[in-house]
Amino acid sequence: MTSTKPTLVARATDDADTITTLAMSSRFTAPASCSNSWTFEPSGANGISNGLLLQNAHASDNADPACFPSGYSQYERNQPSIVYSPGYCPGGYTSADLVIHDPITTAICCPSDFEYLTILTRGGTFAGCTSMFPKTSSTIVTVRQVSAESTQVTGPITMWAQPIEVHLQESDSSLFVSATTTSDSSTATPTKTSTTSGSAAPTGGDSGSGDQASSSGLSTGASIGIGVGVGVGALIVIAGLAFWFFRRRQAKKSAVSNPPYVSVNPEPSELGGSSQAAPSSTPGHTTMSELDATHGPKPLHELA
């Protein structure tokens, strides 16, 4: 990184500086172009290794009034000397420091992911919102108090943004809350209720609506009971049909294996009888033929 290093003197804010109070009529949101509104301040001016990326370094050093609420004119690394009352943290800012002293809540607003830092010295106090520019990133910015010169800065390097102080009373909250959109819901607010909003219990109306929804149909237990009953009934019917088919099949097998008795080897008939068994009206029995009564023994002839 190369840049010119002018002779600069770091100046801390005298705690006795006059505080200017301004009114914020609506919640402020900085334009997207303000993400490039940074100035490189060499380490010779601040005693910080690698120097600083400073927001609003000076009125003549890449300071953009459009990046702050109306009337804001704070530069370098000084404590806030301008207070907005009533006021609200701008869009994209969070309350990095909060003091509640009834009836006023004081918030120090910093860009998201920045923290509020104060450094006490013999000459006064340095104060600002700080974060670390990533090691793998680089950017081209102007150099403080060097006209028309820019330099490429590579991380890691400390970023020092300007804090915005707001005072808010409970009666002022309606001025800003109604204008807050869901996209800014993550921004902390300087109201007393904001510190406890996360632990709010569900209202009675919510629980009532839940009970009503659960009673509009069958309960889970009833649905399960009906399903089990239908399943058991179906199994009983199937088992009964299977048993009936099994008994019927066994009966058929028994009839085939035990047919009515028929004699296949009839006893020899007597003379004059039939050589076959006559059909009998009684199963399993045959009728025996008797000798014909009309035939007697033939006479024998003697020799003449």
Secondary structure, 3 states (H helix, E strand, C coil): CCCCCCCCCCCCECCCCCCEEECCCCCCECCHHHHHCCEEECHHHCCCCCCEEECCCECCECCCHHHCCCCCCCCCCECCCEEECCCCCCECEEEEEEEEECCEEEEEEEECCCEEEEEEECCEEEEEEEEEECCCCEEEEEECCCCCCEEEEECCEEEEECCEEEEEEHHHCHHHHCCCCHHHCCCCCCCHHHHCHHHCCCCHHHHHHHHHHHCCCCCHHHHHHHHHHHHHHHHHHHHHHHHHHHHHHHHHHHHHHCCCCCCCCCCCCCCCCCCCCECCCCCCCCECCCCCCCCCCCCCCCCC
